[in-house]
Amino acid sequence: MHIAIPDDYQDCVRGLDCFSKLDAHEARIFNDTVKGTDALAERFADADAIVLTRERTRIDAALLDRLPKLRLISQTGKLAGHVDVAACTARGVLVAEGSGAGSATAELSWALALASRRHLVDEANRMRQGLWQGHVGQQLGGQRLGVWSYGRIGRQVAAYGRVFGMKVWVWGREASTDAARADGFEVAPSREAFFAESDVISLHVRLTADTHGLITADDLARMKRTALLVNTSRAELVAKGALEQALRAGRPGFAAVDVYEQEPVMARDHPLLALPNVLCTPHIGYVEKDNYERYFGIAFDNINEFAEGRLVDVVNPEALEASRRRA
């Protein structure tokens, strides 16, 4: 099979142990991101299967119409609205996905909270410039940590907060808060209190049509002037433009952000990069070797199962019969 692997920014996929699973196939790796139907159609013209790195590339009906050879999309991780599954089903293209433990993202969330509170990047850069101490940091111990959504990643962040001596509480849907209570965590009495009284808020909500714009300007305006918002989940969870405006207004006083509405961010004119009270990283929450071995390992297993006619665990099982007829 001809396999296309786009968006390998670090040119690291071929160096993974699991890459050997594709030895029986012809894999072509692209280290950049291109946009637009024409550019993507040219790139994927010979592909029988595409391995998507999260949602870096969008697959829609217009593109699928230009890819008559395509039979499988093997997604690393879960889908996040970037693949038109209905259009794939209508064309007999199977869509498979996988999952990870979330540990890498949870660790980065905590690293961002620590780095922001202690002005770590600024202090390291000052020292390289021949300067000495320039900020007074603030410890996390004793502060109130708010975790929105107690799922796979949120529960790990909540546990970190507990170990660091923070007063942890959780907000989210009923199933999420019930699970948090069962593990001995407090649940915020209200959404308003969650934003108004938390010193650090970490977002771990999955992006769906229902959660798009979930965090509003009013929510942010309730936060303390000393508070920190950490977002390693999805930028679109926050209403468009609301975070920049809130940070300029001073509520919250700080943000640490790993995700953006349009990625990759290659220009220094992104509005958040201009704010001194924001720590920005280039969506590296899940970019970690062990995580990649799991994500890509599952994606490559799906390809081999498909090639051997054994793939049945797909997002669109109704397309299985059409896929077999195309084989």
N, C-alpha and C positions, 0 to 999 in steps of 0.2 A: 504493500500500500504506500501511496504518497502522503506523507504527513507534513503539515505546515504548523510551525510553532512560532507565532508572532510575539512581539513585545518582551523579548528576553533582554531587558535593559542592560544587565550586567554581563551578558554572554556567559551565564553560569549553568544553563540547563545541560549542555553537553558534558559538563564536569560532574554532574550528579551520578551517584552510584546507580540509580534506577534508570539512567539513560540507556543502559545496556539492554533493557527490555525492548527497545526499538531496533535491535540489531537486524531483525529480519525485514525491516521496512526501510524506505527511503525518507529520511527526515530532513526537512529544510528549516533552518532556524533564522528568524529575523530579529535583529537587535534594536529595532526602532519601532515607532508607532506611526502608521499612516492613517489618514482620515479620508472619507468620501468613498462612494460606491465604486467609482472607476479605479481608484488606486488599490482598493481592497480586492476587487474582482481580478485585477491583473496579478496581484500577489498570490491569490489562492486558486488561480485558474486550474492547476494540475492536482489540487489536493483532493484525496479521497476522505481525509479526516483532518480536522483542525483541533489543535490543543490550545485552549484559551487560558491565559494567565489571569485569573479572576475576571474583572469586567473591563480590562484595558481596551478591548476591541468589541464593537457592537456588531451584531449580526441581525439584519432585518430582512424583510421580504424582498426588497429591491436587490439586495446583494445576493440572496439565495437564488434569485432568478438568473443571475449571471454565473452561477456555479453548478452546472448540471452534473458534474462528477462527484460533488460532495455527498457523502453518505453518513458521516458521523461528526458530531461536535463533542469533544471530550473536555469537559470543564474542570479546571482545578478549583476545588472548593465548591461552594453553592452558587447557584444563579442569583443574580441581583437585578433582573429586569433588562439586561443588556442583550439577551437572545430572544428573538421572537419565536417562542416555542410552537405556537399555533401554526406559523408559517413553515417551520421545519416539519411539523407533522403532516401538513398538507402536501409537502414535497417528498415525503418518505425519508427525511433526514433524522436520524436518531440523535438524541441529546442525553448525555450521561454526565453525572456530577459526582463529587466526592466530598470529604469533610476532613477537618483537622482538629487538633486538640484545643487550639486557641491560645496555647501557652505563650507563643512568641508575641502575639498582640497584647496579651495581658502584661507581659514583662515590659514591653515598650510603653504601655500606658503608665505603668508605675515609674519607669525611667523618666518619662516626660514630666510627671508630677514632681519628682525629686529635683530634676534639672531646673525646672521653672522656679520652684520655691527657693532654691539656693543660687539662682542666677548662674548656673554652672557654665554655660557656653560663654556668656559675657566675661566671666571671671577668667576662664581659660584663655580667651582671646586677649584680654587686657595684659595678662602676664607675658604673652608672646610679643606684645607691643612695648614691653619694658615697664609696665605699670604694675601697681600692687593693688590691694583690696579696693573695690569700688562700690560694693553693695552690702547691705545687711540682709542676709537670708532669713528664712523662717522654717522651722522644723514642722514636720507633718504630725508628729506625736501630739495628741491632745486636741487636734482639730477635728472638725466634723467632715467626714467623707460621704458624699452622696453618690450612689451607684444606680444609674438608670438602666434597669433590666438585669435581672439575676439569672442569666443564662450561662452558656458554656464559658464565656470570657468574663462576664460580670462577676460570677461567683469567685473566680480566681483573684480579681482585683479587690473584691470585698475581703477576702482572706488576707491579702497583703496588708490592707488597711488595718485589720485587726492585729496582725503581728507588729505593726509599727505603732500601735497604741492609739490609733484614731478611733473616734466615735463614729461607727459606720451605720448608715441607714440606707434603705433601698426604696426605689420607686419604680413603678412599671405596671404591667397588666396583672390581673388577679393571680394567675398561675405563677407569675414571677415573684410576687410578694409573698404568696403562700410558701413557695420553696425557700425563700429567704428566712421567713419566720421559723420554718422547720429546722433550719441550720443555726438558729439562735441569733439572727440579725434583726435589728429593729426596722420597722417600716415607717416611713415618714407619714405624719398624720394627714398631709394634704400635699398636692402639687405645689401650692403657693409656699408652704413651709419648706418643702424640699429645696426650692431655689433660694428662698430668702435666708435660710439658716445654715446651709452647707458652706463650708470653707473651700472645699474642692468637690467638683462634680465631674464624674467620668461617665461618658456615654457608651453604651454597649447594646444599642438597639439595631435590629436588622432593618435595612431599608426596604420598604414595600410601598405600594400605592397609599396605604393607610398611614405610614409613618413619615412620608415626604413632608417636610416643613413642620414636623412635630414640635420642635422647640421654637417658640415664638419670641418676638421682640419683647413682649410683656414678661415672659419668663425670665429673659436675660436681665431686664430692667430691675427685677426683684433681687438680683444677686448682690452680695456685698461688694464694696469698692476694693476689698482686699481678696476677693474670691478668685479662684482659678477654675476655668472650664477646660477639660481635657477631652478631645475628640479623636479617637483612633478608629471610629466606626465608619461613618459616611458623612460627608459634608452636607448632603441634601437633607439630613435630619433637621438641620437648622434652616429656618426661613431665609430665603435668598437675601443677602446683604445685611441681615440682622446682626450677625456677629461683629462685622466690621464697625457698624454704627454703635453697637453696644460698647465695644472696647474704646472707641473714641469718646464716648460719654462717660466711661469710667466704671460701668457696671456690666459685666464683672471687670475687675482690675487687670486680670491676666487670662491668657489662653495658651494652650499647647495643642497644636493641630498637626495631624498626620495625613489628612484627607482633604480633597478639593473637588469642586464641582466639575472642573475640566482638568484632566490629567493626560500626559505629564505637564507639570508647570515648568516651562523652559525659559520664561521671561521674568526678569526681576521686578516687573511692574505689577505683579499680583498685589492687590490691596493689603492683604495681611502681612506681606513681607515689609511693608513700609511702616508698620507699627512696632514701636520698641517694647511693647508689653505682650508680644506674641512670640512664642517659640515654634518655629515651623520645621517639620521634617518631611521628606519626599515619599510619603506612603510606604514606609518600611516596616509597618507593624507585623506583616506576615512574611517579610522577606528575610528568611533565616534558613540555614541549611537543613536542619532536621525537619522543619515545616515543609520546605520544598521537596525533600525526599518523600514525604508522605503524600503531599498534594499531587506531585507529578507521577509518583509511583502508582497511585490509584488511576490517574488519567491514562497512563501507558498500559496498565492492566486492562482497562476498558477497551483500548484499541486492540489488544491481542485477543480478548474474548470476542470482540466483533469479528476480527479476521477469521477466527475459528468457528464462527456461527454460534457462539455460546452466550452472547451478551443479551441479557433480559432485564437487568436492573437499570432502567432508563427513566428519564423524566416523562417521556411521552410513549408509553407502551402501546398506545393505539397505532403508532407508526411502525411497529415491528413487522407486521405482515407486508406492508408496502415496501419496507426495507428489504425483506427477503425476496420479493419479486424483482427488485432491482439488482440483486446479487448475481 
